[in-house]
Amino acid sequence: MTAASVEGEVSWGSPAARGVLTATILGSGMAFLDGTVVNIALPRIGEEFGASVSGLQWILDGYLLSLAALILVAGSLGDRYGRRRVFLVGVVWFGVSSVLCGVALNTEMLVASRILQGIGGALLTPGSLAIIQSAFVRDDRARAIGAWSGLGGIAGAVGPLVGGLLVQAWSWRLAFLVNVPIALACVWFTTRFVPESCDRDLGGRPDVTGSVLAALGLAGVTAALVEGPARGFGDPLVFVSLVVGVVGMVSFVLVQRRSRSPLVPPDLFTDRTFVVANALTFVVYAALGGVMMLFVIQLQTSLDYSPTAAGLAGLPMSVMMLLFSARSGKLAQRYGPKWFLVVGPMVLAAGMILLTMVVAGASYWLVVLPSMLVFGLGLVIVVAPVTATVLAAAPDRHAGVASGVNNAIARTGGLLAVAVLPAAIGLRGESYADPAALTSSWQLAMWLCAALAVLGGLLAFGVRNDVLGGPAPERPQAPAPGDCLHCDIVGPPTHVVPDAVRS
């Protein structure tokens, strides 16, 4: 079955469904994997290039900044010009930039290549979820999103393990070059199985002004949050970044309210469930960002785990996501998502509290594994339902931008945690290498992250429990051949805002 024959009506269990899921999981999984695998490679990169600490920071920050700044714009481009088309561009872009990373000759070249890689990640990440939302029949979407969440999320969870194995097998360069065969496989599955879709109801041209303001706003605020704790918010570079970011975001909101063809349709935020689900995403992903940032460091520094062993310690959580996320999405479709979104973050909070006992001398079987199992259960309960809820809270034709909105919110939450949490828990300078100081900060961090998770559960009381049922929202017509290539010429361009947030 080819993509052309699917016509945007894919049913669960069919060859087309397996092909669509494989393509989207390979694409988003590649980006998720790269977001974590590089952490393990940093020491070897610094040793080979003689990089400074700030150089290593920008190897991470360059990717995160371009990804966070452009992900909203990319979602809109997919809605306007074709989700499959933009997704394919992102996959190829990511693969080529990964080659540039793998052959980098110095720190500066690697940072520049990582910035390019972030652009590719921005193009493909929101597209994967928007493709699922527009391709699958309505009754199968929650289940498909659950499968995507479980299988794709594993890539990020096992990133430290994969990074350790690749670096030990040959060189840190392999951590980037491994993306090439994944990208080639993704291109094959996408061209064969994924149907094209776009929002044909929107006229006019792309919102270039809004795109630039959104990118400046997100990039400026993100740079200030990342660099502020280290440099101080009085530092000229940090201060200018913050001012540019705030002015850009305020200007973006004002322009969107007056634009005839806004990048983010303001009517999306008139739906209470859409707003609440995105707020829940922000606080829960901030909590997750704090845990994931410190967990591997705590295991290696305080419990003396090797990098590979530290990666293996998180595998039970990944296995749970793999086995049960699709089921969770299906159950939320049947019974409504509200109580999943209330209970899930509370279970996550319980897992974080258990993680406070992961200290020097703690047994893996009696402390680390039970903590990971409870933590993983919380993820299983909340991830697929919150994604399905956000997507269902907006019209199908807004799938692309809505996915970008949710991605931007989720990643901003994670960035905020990474930028602010170390300073909030008193972790500075050489204290990262001191087991006693790190453990004290680790325990405080887990309590703070647990509080954020509880807040997310409380927010969920504002979610409508019937959002995944009832009358189907408007569904975009299958585009005629070529419509999404130049929608502003052949037909109305697509401007889809993803209904929900990413999990």
TORROMI-451675 format. One record per residue (C-alpha): residue number from 1; z, x, y. Coordinates in steps of 0.1 Angstrom, whole numbers, plus 5000, padded with zeros to 4 digits. Each point is the difference from the previous one (the first is absolute). Layout:
+------+------+------+------+
| seti |    z |    x |    y |
+------+------+------+------+
|  NUM |    Z |    X |    Y |
...
+------+------+------+------+
END
This chain:
+------+------+------+------+
| seti |    z |    x |    y |
+------+------+------+------+
|    1 | 5000 | 5000 | 5000 |
|    2 | 4990 | 5014 | 5033 |
|    3 | 5016 | 4996 | 5034 |
|    4 | 4972 | 4978 | 5012 |
|    5 | 5006 | 4974 | 4973 |
|    6 | 5037 | 4996 | 5007 |
|    7 | 4995 | 4981 | 5032 |
|    8 | 5036 | 5003 | 5012 |
|    9 | 5014 | 4978 | 4972 |
|   10 | 5017 | 5024 | 4975 |
|   11 | 5023 | 4986 | 4973 |
|   12 | 5029 | 5018 | 4984 |
|   13 | 4991 | 5016 | 4966 |
|   14 | 4963 | 5002 | 5006 |
|   15 | 4980 | 5033 | 5000 |
|   16 | 4995 | 4996 | 5037 |
|   17 | 5037 | 4996 | 5006 |
|   18 | 5007 | 5032 | 4981 |
|   19 | 4973 | 5018 | 5019 |
|   20 | 5013 | 4988 | 5034 |
|   21 | 5036 | 5010 | 4992 |
|   22 | 4989 | 5034 | 4987 |
|   23 | 4980 | 5007 | 5031 |
|   24 | 5028 | 4990 | 5024 |
|   25 | 5027 | 5017 | 4980 |
|   26 | 4981 | 5033 | 4998 |
|   27 | 4993 | 4999 | 5038 |
|   28 | 5034 | 4990 | 5013 |
|   29 | 5017 | 5021 | 4972 |
|   30 | 4982 | 5031 | 5011 |
|   31 | 5013 | 4996 | 5036 |
|   32 | 5036 | 4991 | 4988 |
|   33 | 5000 | 5030 | 4976 |
|   34 | 4988 | 5024 | 5027 |
|   35 | 5028 | 4987 | 5023 |
|   36 | 5026 | 5014 | 4977 |
|   37 | 4984 | 5027 | 4979 |
|   38 | 4996 | 5024 | 5030 |
|   39 | 5038 | 5003 | 5004 |
|   40 | 5003 | 5020 | 4968 |
|   41 | 4971 | 5023 | 5010 |
|   42 | 5014 | 5008 | 5035 |
|   43 | 5021 | 5031 | 4990 |
|   44 | 4969 | 5016 | 4983 |
|   45 | 4978 | 4992 | 5030 |
|   46 | 5025 | 5016 | 5024 |
|   47 | 5002 | 5031 | 4978 |
|   48 | 4963 | 5004 | 4998 |
|   49 | 4992 | 4993 | 5037 |
|   50 | 5033 | 5014 | 5015 |
|   51 | 5004 | 4967 | 5017 |
|   52 | 5029 | 4992 | 5022 |
|   53 | 5023 | 4970 | 4995 |
|   54 | 4981 | 4981 | 5028 |
|   55 | 4967 | 5008 | 4982 |
|   56 | 5013 | 4985 | 4968 |
|   57 | 5012 | 4969 | 5019 |
|   58 | 4966 | 4994 | 5015 |
|   59 | 4984 | 5003 | 4965 |
|   60 | 5019 | 4968 | 4993 |
|   61 | 5000 | 4985 | 5035 |
|   62 | 4963 | 5004 | 5006 |
|   63 | 4992 | 4978 | 4970 |
|   64 | 5027 | 4974 | 5009 |
|   65 | 4991 | 4998 | 5037 |
|   66 | 4963 | 4994 | 4994 |
|   67 | 5007 | 4975 | 4972 |
|   68 | 5026 | 4980 | 5020 |
|   69 | 4979 | 5001 | 5032 |
|   70 | 4968 | 4987 | 4984 |
|   71 | 5010 | 4978 | 4972 |
|   72 | 5000 | 4969 | 5021 |
|   73 | 4966 | 5007 | 5015 |
|   74 | 4986 | 5007 | 4965 |
|   75 | 5012 | 4966 | 4987 |
|   76 | 4981 | 4983 | 5028 |
|   77 | 4968 | 5020 | 4993 |
|   78 | 5001 | 4989 | 4964 |
|   79 | 5003 | 4964 | 5010 |
|   80 | 4972 | 5004 | 5025 |
|   81 | 4974 | 5021 | 4981 |
|   82 | 5009 | 4995 | 4964 |
|   83 | 5032 | 5009 | 4981 |
|   84 | 4982 | 5016 | 4971 |
|   85 | 4978 | 5021 | 5023 |
|   86 | 5029 | 5013 | 5021 |
|   87 | 5020 | 5006 | 4969 |
|   88 | 4972 | 5022 | 4985 |
|   89 | 4997 | 5019 | 5032 |
|   90 | 5037 | 5007 | 4999 |
|   91 | 4999 | 5012 | 4964 |
|   92 | 4971 | 5024 | 5006 |
|   93 | 5016 | 5012 | 5032 |
|   94 | 5033 | 5006 | 4982 |
|   95 | 4983 | 5019 | 4972 |
|   96 | 4981 | 5023 | 5024 |
|   97 | 5030 | 5007 | 5021 |
|   98 | 5020 | 5008 | 4969 |
|   99 | 4975 | 5027 | 4992 |
|  100 | 5004 | 5014 | 5035 |
|  101 | 5038 | 5001 | 4994 |
|  102 | 4995 | 5017 | 4967 |
|  103 | 4979 | 5028 | 5014 |
|  104 | 5019 | 5004 | 5033 |
|  105 | 5003 | 5036 | 5012 |
|  106 | 5030 | 4997 | 5023 |
|  107 | 5026 | 4976 | 5012 |
|  108 | 4979 | 4987 | 5029 |
|  109 | 4971 | 4991 | 4978 |
|  110 | 5023 | 4983 | 4975 |
|  111 | 5016 | 4979 | 5028 |
|  112 | 4966 | 4990 | 5014 |
|  113 | 4989 | 4990 | 4964 |
|  114 | 5032 | 4980 | 4995 |
|  115 | 4993 | 4981 | 5032 |
|  116 | 4965 | 4992 | 4987 |
|  117 | 5016 | 4990 | 4967 |
|  118 | 5022 | 4975 | 5018 |
|  119 | 4970 | 4984 | 5016 |
|  120 | 4985 | 4995 | 4965 |
|  121 | 5034 | 4986 | 4988 |
|  122 | 5000 | 4975 | 5029 |
|  123 | 4965 | 4988 | 4991 |
|  124 | 5007 | 4994 | 4963 |
|  125 | 5037 | 4989 | 4999 |
|  126 | 4999 | 4965 | 5017 |
|  127 | 4966 | 4994 | 4984 |
|  128 | 5014 | 5001 | 4965 |
|  129 | 5023 | 4970 | 5005 |
|  130 | 4975 | 4981 | 5021 |
|  131 | 4975 | 5003 | 4972 |
|  132 | 5024 | 4986 | 4975 |
|  133 | 5009 | 4971 | 5023 |
|  134 | 4964 | 4991 | 5007 |
|  135 | 4986 | 5006 | 4965 |
|  136 | 5025 | 4983 | 4977 |
|  137 | 5003 | 4962 | 4997 |
|  138 | 5030 | 4987 | 5018 |
|  139 | 5021 | 4993 | 4969 |
|  140 | 4996 | 5036 | 4987 |
|  141 | 5007 | 5019 | 5032 |
|  142 | 5038 | 5004 | 4997 |
|  143 | 4996 | 5013 | 4965 |
|  144 | 4972 | 5024 | 5010 |
|  145 | 5021 | 5012 | 5029 |
|  146 | 5029 | 5006 | 4976 |
|  147 | 4977 | 5021 | 4977 |
|  148 | 4987 | 5019 | 5030 |
|  149 | 5035 | 5006 | 5013 |
|  150 | 5013 | 5012 | 4967 |
|  151 | 4972 | 5022 | 4989 |
|  152 | 4991 | 5013 | 5035 |
|  153 | 5036 | 5006 | 5010 |
|  154 | 5005 | 5023 | 4970 |
|  155 | 4978 | 5026 | 5018 |
|  156 | 5025 | 5004 | 5028 |
|  157 | 5030 | 4999 | 4977 |
|  158 | 4987 | 5027 | 4977 |
|  159 | 4986 | 5021 | 5028 |
|  160 | 5028 | 5027 | 4999 |
|  161 | 4995 | 5004 | 4962 |
|  162 | 4963 | 5002 | 5002 |
|  163 | 5002 | 5024 | 5029 |
|  164 | 5024 | 5023 | 4981 |
|  165 | 4977 | 5000 | 4969 |
|  166 | 4968 | 5007 | 5020 |
|  167 | 5016 | 5028 | 5021 |
|  168 | 5014 | 5016 | 4969 |
|  169 | 4967 | 4997 | 4981 |
|  170 | 4980 | 5020 | 5025 |
|  171 | 5004 | 4997 | 5038 |
|  172 | 5011 | 4976 | 5027 |
|  173 | 4963 | 4995 | 5006 |
|  174 | 4997 | 4980 | 4968 |
|  175 | 5023 | 4974 | 5016 |
|  176 | 4971 | 4992 | 5023 |
|  177 | 4970 | 5006 | 4978 |
|  178 | 5013 | 4976 | 4974 |
|  179 | 4989 | 4972 | 5024 |
|  180 | 4963 | 5008 | 4995 |
|  181 | 4996 | 4985 | 4964 |
|  182 | 5022 | 4971 | 5010 |
|  183 | 4978 | 4992 | 5030 |
|  184 | 4968 | 5002 | 4979 |
|  185 | 5014 | 4976 | 4974 |
|  186 | 5011 | 4977 | 5028 |
|  187 | 4965 | 4999 | 5015 |
|  188 | 4985 | 4991 | 4966 |
|  189 | 5024 | 4971 | 4994 |
|  190 | 4997 | 4987 | 5036 |
|  191 | 4962 | 5000 | 5000 |
|  192 | 4998 | 4983 | 4966 |
|  193 | 5028 | 4974 | 5002 |
|  194 | 5013 | 4993 | 5035 |
|  195 | 4983 | 4971 | 5019 |
|  196 | 4993 | 5004 | 5037 |
|  197 | 5019 | 4977 | 5024 |
|  198 | 5005 | 4998 | 5037 |
|  199 | 5011 | 4975 | 5027 |
|  200 | 4968 | 4984 | 5012 |
|  201 | 5017 | 4976 | 5025 |
|  202 | 5006 | 5026 | 5027 |
|  203 | 4974 | 5006 | 5027 |
|  204 | 4997 | 5028 | 5025 |
|  205 | 5004 | 5037 | 4996 |
|  206 | 5028 | 5021 | 4986 |
|  207 | 5031 | 5003 | 5022 |
|  208 | 4995 | 5037 | 5010 |
|  209 | 5026 | 4998 | 5028 |
|  210 | 5026 | 4985 | 4977 |
|  211 | 4992 | 5025 | 4973 |
|  212 | 5005 | 5030 | 5023 |
|  213 | 5033 | 4985 | 5014 |
|  214 | 5013 | 4993 | 4966 |
|  215 | 4993 | 5035 | 4988 |
|  216 | 5015 | 5016 | 5031 |
|  217 | 5031 | 4978 | 4998 |
|  218 | 5007 | 5006 | 4963 |
|  219 | 4992 | 5037 | 5002 |
|  220 | 5022 | 5006 | 5031 |
|  221 | 5030 | 4981 | 4987 |
|  222 | 4997 | 5016 | 4965 |
|  223 | 4997 | 5035 | 5015 |
|  224 | 5031 | 4994 | 5021 |
|  225 | 5020 | 4986 | 4971 |
|  226 | 4990 | 5029 | 4977 |
|  227 | 5005 | 5028 | 5025 |
|  228 | 5028 | 4986 | 5022 |
|  229 | 5030 | 5007 | 4977 |
|  230 | 4989 | 5037 | 4996 |
|  231 | 4987 | 5008 | 5035 |
|  232 | 5022 | 4976 | 5019 |
|  233 | 4987 | 4969 | 5019 |
|  234 | 5001 | 5019 | 5032 |
|  235 | 4974 | 5024 | 4988 |
|  236 | 4968 | 4996 | 5021 |
|  237 | 4977 | 4995 | 4970 |
|  238 | 5023 | 4974 | 4985 |
|  239 | 5006 | 4982 | 5033 |
|  240 | 4963 | 4999 | 5008 |
|  241 | 4992 | 4987 | 4964 |
|  242 | 5026 | 4973 | 5004 |
|  243 | 4987 | 4989 | 5034 |
|  244 | 4964 | 5000 | 4987 |
|  245 | 5011 | 4980 | 4969 |
|  246 | 5020 | 4974 | 5019 |
|  247 | 4973 | 4995 | 5027 |
|  248 | 4973 | 4998 | 4973 |
|  249 | 5019 | 4974 | 4980 |
|  250 | 5009 | 4979 | 5030 |
|  251 | 4964 | 5002 | 5013 |
|  252 | 4988 | 4991 | 4965 |
|  253 | 5020 | 4968 | 4999 |
|  254 | 4988 | 4990 | 5035 |
|  255 | 4964 | 5006 | 4991 |
|  256 | 5002 | 4981 | 4967 |
|  257 | 5014 | 4970 | 5018 |
|  258 | 4970 | 4999 | 5023 |
|  259 | 4972 | 5011 | 4977 |
|  260 | 4974 | 4975 | 4986 |
|  261 | 4998 | 5021 | 4968 |
|  262 | 5034 | 5016 | 4996 |
|  263 | 5007 | 5027 | 4975 |
|  264 | 5031 | 4981 | 4989 |
|  265 | 4996 | 4963 | 5005 |
|  266 | 5032 | 4989 | 5018 |
|  267 | 5001 | 4967 | 4980 |
|  268 | 5010 | 5020 | 4969 |
|  269 | 5035 | 5004 | 5015 |
|  270 | 5004 | 4963 | 5006 |
|  271 | 5008 | 4997 | 4963 |
|  272 | 5037 | 5006 | 4995 |
|  273 | 4996 | 5011 | 4964 |
|  274 | 4975 | 5026 | 5009 |
|  275 | 5023 | 5014 | 5027 |
|  276 | 5031 | 4999 | 4978 |
|  277 | 4982 | 5016 | 4970 |
|  278 | 4988 | 5028 | 5022 |
|  279 | 5035 | 5005 | 5015 |
|  280 | 5014 | 5002 | 4964 |
|  281 | 4973 | 5025 | 4991 |
|  282 | 5010 | 5022 | 5030 |
|  283 | 5037 | 5003 | 4991 |
|  284 | 4995 | 5002 | 4962 |
|  285 | 4974 | 5027 | 5003 |
|  286 | 5022 | 5019 | 5025 |
|  287 | 5027 | 5000 | 4974 |
|  288 | 4976 | 5010 | 4972 |
|  289 | 4987 | 5028 | 5022 |
|  290 | 5035 | 5014 | 5005 |
|  291 | 5007 | 4999 | 4962 |
|  292 | 4967 | 5016 | 4990 |
|  293 | 5003 | 5028 | 5026 |
|  294 | 5034 | 5011 | 4989 |
|  295 | 5001 | 4992 | 4962 |
|  296 | 4980 | 5029 | 4987 |
|  297 | 5017 | 5024 | 5025 |
|  298 | 5035 | 4989 | 4988 |
|  299 | 4990 | 5004 | 4964 |
|  300 | 4987 | 5036 | 5005 |
|  301 | 5026 | 5012 | 5024 |
|  302 | 5032 | 4984 | 4988 |
|  303 | 4993 | 4993 | 4964 |
|  304 | 4978 | 5031 | 4994 |
|  305 | 4970 | 4981 | 4986 |
|  306 | 4966 | 5018 | 4999 |
|  307 | 4972 | 4984 | 5020 |
|  308 | 4984 | 4986 | 4968 |
|  309 | 5033 | 4987 | 4987 |
|  310 | 5007 | 4983 | 5034 |
|  311 | 4967 | 4983 | 4998 |
|  312 | 5007 | 4988 | 4964 |
|  313 | 5033 | 4985 | 5011 |
|  314 | 4982 | 4973 | 5019 |
|  315 | 4976 | 4990 | 4972 |
|  316 | 5022 | 4971 | 4987 |
|  317 | 4995 | 4982 | 5033 |
|  318 | 4962 | 5005 | 4997 |
|  319 | 4999 | 4987 | 4965 |
|  320 | 5019 | 4969 | 5011 |
|  321 | 4975 | 4994 | 5028 |
|  322 | 4972 | 5004 | 4975 |
|  323 | 5014 | 4976 | 4975 |
|  324 | 5014 | 4972 | 5021 |
|  325 | 4984 | 4999 | 5035 |
|  326 | 4971 | 4977 | 4989 |
|  327 | 5025 | 4977 | 4983 |
|  328 | 5021 | 4999 | 5032 |
|  329 | 4970 | 4990 | 5021 |
|  330 | 4992 | 4972 | 4975 |
|  331 | 5035 | 4987 | 5000 |
|  332 | 5001 | 5000 | 5038 |
|  333 | 4968 | 4980 | 5000 |
|  334 | 5016 | 4974 | 4976 |
|  335 | 5034 | 4997 | 5015 |
|  336 | 4995 | 5011 | 5036 |
|  337 | 5006 | 5034 | 5015 |
|  338 | 5032 | 4993 | 5021 |
|  339 | 5027 | 5009 | 4975 |
|  340 | 4981 | 5030 | 4987 |
|  341 | 5000 | 5013 | 5036 |
|  342 | 5037 | 4993 | 5004 |
|  343 | 5012 | 5014 | 4967 |
|  344 | 4976 | 5030 | 4998 |
|  345 | 5012 | 5019 | 5030 |
|  346 | 5036 | 4992 | 4990 |
|  347 | 4994 | 5016 | 4965 |
|  348 | 4983 | 5030 | 5018 |
|  349 | 5032 | 5003 | 5021 |
|  350 | 5021 | 5001 | 4968 |
|  351 | 4978 | 5028 | 4987 |
|  352 | 5004 | 5020 | 5032 |
|  353 | 5038 | 4996 | 4998 |
|  354 | 4999 | 5013 | 4964 |
|  355 | 4979 | 5029 | 5012 |
|  356 | 5030 | 5012 | 5021 |
|  357 | 5014 | 5012 | 4966 |
|  358 | 4971 | 5023 | 4995 |
|  359 | 5020 | 5032 | 5008 |
|  360 | 5005 | 5034 | 4985 |
|  361 | 5010 | 4997 | 4964 |
|  362 | 4988 | 4964 | 4996 |
|  363 | 4985 | 4991 | 4966 |
|  364 | 4964 | 4990 | 5000 |
|  365 | 5006 | 4974 | 4972 |
|  366 | 5032 | 4985 | 5015 |
|  367 | 4993 | 5002 | 5038 |
|  368 | 4964 | 5009 | 5009 |
|  369 | 4982 | 4978 | 4975 |
|  370 | 5021 | 4968 | 5006 |
|  371 | 4995 | 5004 | 5037 |
|  372 | 4963 | 5004 | 4996 |
|  373 | 4998 | 4969 | 4977 |
|  374 | 5019 | 4978 | 5025 |
|  375 | 4979 | 5014 | 5029 |
|  376 | 4968 | 4994 | 4980 |
|  377 | 5010 | 4964 | 4992 |
|  378 | 5004 | 4993 | 5037 |
|  379 | 4965 | 5014 | 5006 |
|  380 | 4986 | 4978 | 4972 |
|  381 | 5016 | 4969 | 5015 |
|  382 | 4989 | 5005 | 5036 |
|  383 | 4967 | 5020 | 5002 |
|  384 | 4974 | 4977 | 4986 |
|  385 | 5015 | 4968 | 5014 |
|  386 | 5003 | 5013 | 5035 |
|  387 | 4964 | 5012 | 5000 |
|  388 | 4988 | 4967 | 4986 |
|  389 | 5020 | 4982 | 5026 |
|  390 | 4986 | 5018 | 5030 |
|  391 | 4965 | 4996 | 4988 |
|  392 | 5005 | 4963 | 4993 |
|  393 | 5015 | 4994 | 5034 |
|  394 | 4967 | 5007 | 5018 |
|  395 | 4965 | 4986 | 4995 |
|  396 | 4979 | 5018 | 4974 |
|  397 | 4975 | 5010 | 5027 |
|  398 | 5027 | 5021 | 5017 |
|  399 | 5007 | 5021 | 4968 |
|  400 | 4988 | 5033 | 5014 |
|  401 | 5019 | 5003 | 5033 |
|  402 | 5031 | 4983 | 4984 |
|  403 | 5000 | 5027 | 4973 |
|  404 | 4997 | 5026 | 5028 |
|  405 | 5029 | 4984 | 5019 |
|  406 | 5022 | 5001 | 4969 |
|  407 | 4990 | 5035 | 4991 |
|  408 | 5008 | 5012 | 5036 |
|  409 | 5034 | 4982 | 4999 |
|  410 | 5009 | 5014 | 4966 |
|  411 | 4990 | 5036 | 5009 |
|  412 | 5017 | 4998 | 5034 |
|  413 | 5032 | 4990 | 4982 |
|  414 | 4997 | 5030 | 4977 |
|  415 | 4991 | 5023 | 5028 |
|  416 | 5030 | 4988 | 5020 |
|  417 | 5023 | 5007 | 4971 |
|  418 | 4986 | 5035 | 4995 |
|  419 | 5002 | 5008 | 5037 |
|  420 | 5034 | 4985 | 5008 |
|  421 | 5021 | 5000 | 4968 |
|  422 | 5006 | 5038 | 4997 |
|  423 | 5015 | 5001 | 5036 |
|  424 | 5019 | 4968 | 4994 |
|  425 | 5018 | 5014 | 4969 |
|  426 | 5006 | 5034 | 5016 |
|  427 | 4975 | 5019 | 4979 |
|  428 | 4986 | 5029 | 5020 |
|  429 | 4988 | 5036 | 4997 |
|  430 | 5012 | 5018 | 4969 |
|  431 | 5022 | 4971 | 4988 |
|  432 | 4971 | 4989 | 4978 |
|  433 | 5008 | 5030 | 4978 |
|  434 | 5038 | 4995 | 4999 |
|  435 | 5008 | 4977 | 4970 |
|  436 | 5033 | 4989 | 5015 |
|  437 | 4986 | 4991 | 5035 |
|  438 | 4969 | 4984 | 4984 |
|  439 | 5020 | 4978 | 4977 |
|  440 | 5022 | 4987 | 5028 |
|  441 | 4969 | 4992 | 5020 |
|  442 | 4983 | 4985 | 4969 |
|  443 | 5028 | 4976 | 4994 |
|  444 | 5001 | 4988 | 5036 |
|  445 | 4962 | 4996 | 4999 |
|  446 | 5002 | 4978 | 4969 |
|  447 | 5025 | 4977 | 5017 |
|  448 | 4978 | 4997 | 5031 |
|  449 | 4970 | 4993 | 4979 |
|  450 | 5019 | 4974 | 4980 |
|  451 | 5009 | 4983 | 5033 |
|  452 | 4964 | 4998 | 5010 |
|  453 | 4991 | 4985 | 4966 |
|  454 | 5026 | 4974 | 5003 |
|  455 | 4986 | 4991 | 5035 |
|  456 | 4966 | 4995 | 4984 |
|  457 | 5015 | 4976 | 4974 |
|  458 | 5017 | 4980 | 5028 |
|  459 | 4967 | 4998 | 5019 |
|  460 | 4983 | 4985 | 4970 |
|  461 | 5020 | 4967 | 5005 |
|  462 | 4974 | 4993 | 5027 |
|  463 | 4970 | 5000 | 4975 |
|  464 | 4984 | 4967 | 4990 |
|  465 | 5003 | 4996 | 4962 |
|  466 | 4967 | 4981 | 4997 |
|  467 | 4979 | 5027 | 5017 |
|  468 | 4984 | 5010 | 4967 |
|  469 | 4991 | 4964 | 4991 |
|  470 | 4987 | 4969 | 5016 |
|  471 | 4966 | 4995 | 5015 |
|  472 | 4979 | 5031 | 4999 |
|  473 | 4994 | 5016 | 5034 |
|  474 | 4964 | 5004 | 5012 |
|  475 | 4980 | 5023 | 4978 |
|  476 | 4971 | 5021 | 5014 |
|  477 | 4965 | 4993 | 4986 |
|  478 | 4984 | 5026 | 4979 |
|  479 | 4978 | 5021 | 5024 |
|  480 | 4963 | 5000 | 4996 |
|  481 | 4985 | 5034 | 4992 |
|  482 | 5002 | 5022 | 5030 |
|  483 | 5022 | 4977 | 5021 |
|  484 | 5030 | 5024 | 4999 |
|  485 | 4978 | 5030 | 5008 |
|  486 | 4994 | 4990 | 5036 |
|  487 | 5020 | 4968 | 5004 |
|  488 | 4996 | 5000 | 5038 |
|  489 | 4962 | 4998 | 4995 |
|  490 | 4993 | 4980 | 4968 |
|  491 | 5031 | 4978 | 5001 |
|  492 | 5034 | 4997 | 5016 |
|  493 | 5021 | 5032 | 4994 |
|  494 | 5030 | 5000 | 4978 |
|  495 | 5034 | 5003 | 5015 |
|  496 | 5025 | 4993 | 4973 |
|  497 | 5036 | 5005 | 5005 |
|  498 | 5019 | 5007 | 4968 |
|  499 | 5023 | 4971 | 4993 |
|  500 | 5028 | 5022 | 4991 |
|  501 | 5016 | 5032 | 4997 |
|  502 | 4996 | 5027 | 4975 |
|  503 | 5025 | 5006 | 4974 |
+------+------+------+------+
END
